[in-house]
Amino acid sequence: MDNTILIYIFIGGLILFGALAWYLRVVGRKELLEEARRQTDAPVSTAAPTKLNPEMTRLQLQAYERLIILCDRIGLQNLVNRFSLADMTAAQLQNTLVQTIKTEFEYNISQQLYVSPTAWDAVKNLKEQNIFIINQVTSMLPSDASGLDLGKNLLTLLSEDEHASLQQIVTTLLNNDVRKILQA
């Protein structure tokens, strides 16, 4: 009887966790899409401060370039393909993936000085969402799962749901910001 109750509690927790994850993903995606639309529709100012300072324009463009590379490097598909999954447990792979994302992000944290607050928030959201997805998928696996199991489940999630990752949306937002700088 005790095991049955624990199983029901565990299943209920998984359902609640899944519903919360889905809700946060949908709400976050809508906010980023709206911000990307607002930026695309916003008129470009011809009196932009970057026009007065070519060095600042160069620094901004370099920062956006680094953030686009960061988005690619912390993209779940690229992360999973970077490691030897057969040699790890799911817990080891989870830790490695999360630490890699955090390290990559911290390495580029100074770029926020040169990009728009919206761009920086989008990159932070991508980082947080990817960590959340890794943790969520890992929590649904048995405790003795291999890194290969975790990798397959992450790649399956990405292939079955084109909206599972914010990577493309964030990259598009960064590209739109770069176009505005170049048009200024």
C-alpha positions as CSV (number, residue, x, y, z in Angstrom):
1,M,0.0,0.0,0.0
2,D,2.8,2.4,0.8
3,N,4.5,1.8,-2.5
4,T,1.3,2.5,-4.4
5,I,0.9,5.8,-2.6
6,L,4.5,6.8,-3.4
7,I,4.0,5.9,-7.0
8,Y,0.9,8.0,-7.2
9,I,2.7,10.9,-5.6
10,F,5.6,10.5,-7.9
11,I,3.4,10.4,-11.0
12,G,1.4,13.4,-9.8
13,G,4.6,15.3,-9.2
14,L,5.9,14.5,-12.7
15,I,2.6,15.6,-14.2
16,L,2.7,18.9,-12.2
17,F,6.3,19.4,-13.1
18,G,5.6,18.7,-16.8
19,A,2.6,21.1,-16.8
20,L,4.7,23.8,-15.2
21,A,7.6,23.3,-17.6
22,W,5.2,23.5,-20.6
23,Y,3.5,26.7,-19.2
24,L,6.9,28.4,-18.6
25,R,8.2,27.4,-22.0
26,V,5.0,28.7,-23.8
27,V,4.9,32.0,-21.8
28,G,8.7,32.6,-22.2
29,R,8.5,31.8,-25.9
30,K,5.6,34.2,-26.4
31,E,7.4,37.0,-24.6
32,L,10.6,36.5,-26.7
33,L,8.5,36.3,-30.0
34,E,6.7,39.5,-29.1
35,E,10.0,41.3,-28.3
36,A,11.5,40.1,-31.6
37,R,8.5,41.4,-33.5
38,R,8.6,44.7,-31.7
39,Q,12.3,45.0,-32.6
40,T,11.7,44.1,-36.2
41,D,8.9,46.6,-36.5
42,A,10.6,49.4,-34.6
43,P,12.0,52.2,-36.8
44,V,15.8,52.4,-37.0
45,S,17.0,55.7,-35.7
46,T,19.4,57.5,-38.0
47,A,20.9,59.4,-35.1
48,A,22.1,56.3,-33.3
49,P,25.0,56.8,-30.9
50,T,27.0,54.1,-32.6
51,K,27.2,56.2,-35.7
52,L,29.2,58.8,-33.8
53,N,31.6,56.2,-32.4
54,P,32.9,53.6,-34.8
55,E,34.8,51.8,-32.0
56,M,31.6,51.3,-30.1
57,T,30.0,49.9,-33.2
58,R,32.9,47.5,-33.6
59,L,32.6,46.4,-29.9
60,Q,28.8,45.9,-30.2
61,L,29.2,43.8,-33.4
62,Q,31.8,41.7,-31.7
63,A,29.6,41.2,-28.7
64,Y,26.7,40.1,-30.8
65,E,29.0,37.8,-32.8
66,R,30.2,36.1,-29.5
67,L,26.6,35.8,-28.3
68,I,25.5,34.1,-31.5
69,I,28.5,31.7,-31.1
70,L,27.4,31.2,-27.5
71,C,23.9,30.3,-28.5
72,D,25.3,27.7,-30.9
73,R,27.6,26.2,-28.3
74,I,25.0,25.9,-25.6
75,G,22.4,24.6,-28.0
76,L,21.3,21.2,-26.7
77,Q,21.9,19.3,-29.9
78,N,25.4,20.7,-30.2
79,L,26.1,20.0,-26.5
80,V,24.9,16.4,-26.7
81,N,27.0,15.7,-29.8
82,R,30.1,17.2,-28.1
83,F,30.5,14.4,-25.5
84,S,31.1,10.7,-25.5
85,L,27.7,9.5,-24.1
86,A,28.6,5.8,-23.8
87,D,31.2,6.5,-21.2
88,M,28.9,8.4,-18.8
89,T,25.9,7.8,-16.6
90,A,22.9,10.0,-17.1
91,A,23.7,11.9,-13.9
92,Q,27.3,12.4,-15.1
93,L,26.2,13.7,-18.4
94,Q,23.6,15.9,-16.8
95,N,26.3,17.5,-14.6
96,T,28.6,17.9,-17.5
97,L,26.0,19.5,-19.8
98,V,24.8,21.9,-17.0
99,Q,28.4,22.9,-16.1
100,T,29.3,23.4,-19.7
101,I,26.4,25.7,-20.2
102,K,27.2,27.7,-17.1
103,T,30.9,27.9,-18.0
104,E,30.2,29.1,-21.6
105,F,27.7,31.7,-20.3
106,E,30.1,33.0,-17.6
107,Y,32.8,33.3,-20.1
108,N,30.7,35.6,-22.2
109,I,29.0,37.5,-19.3
110,S,30.9,40.8,-20.1
111,Q,29.1,41.0,-23.5
112,Q,26.0,42.3,-21.8
113,L,27.8,45.7,-21.7
114,Y,27.5,46.0,-25.5
115,V,24.2,44.5,-26.4
116,S,20.6,45.5,-25.8
117,P,19.0,44.4,-22.5
118,T,16.5,42.4,-24.6
119,A,19.2,40.5,-26.3
120,W,21.0,39.8,-23.0
121,D,17.7,38.6,-21.4
122,A,17.1,36.3,-24.4
123,V,20.5,34.7,-24.0
124,K,19.9,34.3,-20.3
125,N,16.5,32.7,-20.9
126,L,18.1,30.3,-23.4
127,K,20.7,29.3,-20.8
128,E,18.1,28.8,-18.1
129,Q,15.7,26.9,-20.4
130,N,18.4,24.5,-21.6
131,I,19.4,23.8,-18.0
132,F,15.8,23.3,-17.1
133,I,15.2,20.9,-20.0
134,I,18.3,18.8,-19.2
135,N,17.2,18.6,-15.5
136,Q,13.7,17.7,-16.4
137,V,14.6,15.0,-18.9
138,T,17.1,13.5,-16.5
139,S,14.5,13.4,-13.7
140,M,12.2,11.3,-15.9
141,L,14.9,8.6,-16.4
142,P,15.6,5.7,-14.1
143,S,18.4,6.3,-11.6
144,D,20.6,3.8,-13.5
145,A,20.2,5.3,-16.9
146,S,23.2,5.8,-19.1
147,G,24.4,9.0,-20.7
148,L,23.4,7.5,-24.0
149,D,19.8,7.3,-22.7
150,L,19.8,10.9,-21.6
151,G,21.4,12.0,-24.9
152,K,18.8,10.1,-27.0
153,N,15.9,11.5,-24.9
154,L,17.2,15.1,-25.3
155,L,17.7,14.7,-29.1
156,T,14.2,13.0,-29.4
157,L,12.6,15.9,-27.6
158,L,14.3,18.4,-30.0
159,S,13.4,16.4,-33.1
160,E,9.7,15.9,-32.1
161,D,9.0,19.4,-30.9
162,E,10.5,22.2,-33.0
163,H,9.6,24.7,-30.3
164,A,11.4,22.8,-27.5
165,S,14.4,25.1,-27.7
166,L,14.6,28.9,-27.8
167,Q,17.9,28.8,-29.7
168,Q,16.5,29.8,-33.1
169,I,14.4,32.6,-31.7
170,V,17.3,34.0,-29.7
171,T,19.6,33.8,-32.7
172,T,17.0,35.6,-34.8
173,L,16.6,38.3,-32.2
174,L,20.4,38.8,-32.1
175,N,20.6,38.9,-35.9
176,N,17.8,41.6,-35.9
177,D,19.8,43.7,-33.4
178,V,22.9,43.4,-35.6
179,R,20.9,44.5,-38.7
180,K,19.8,47.6,-36.8
181,I,23.3,48.5,-35.8
182,L,24.5,48.1,-39.4
183,Q,21.7,50.3,-40.7
184,A,22.4,53.0,-38.3
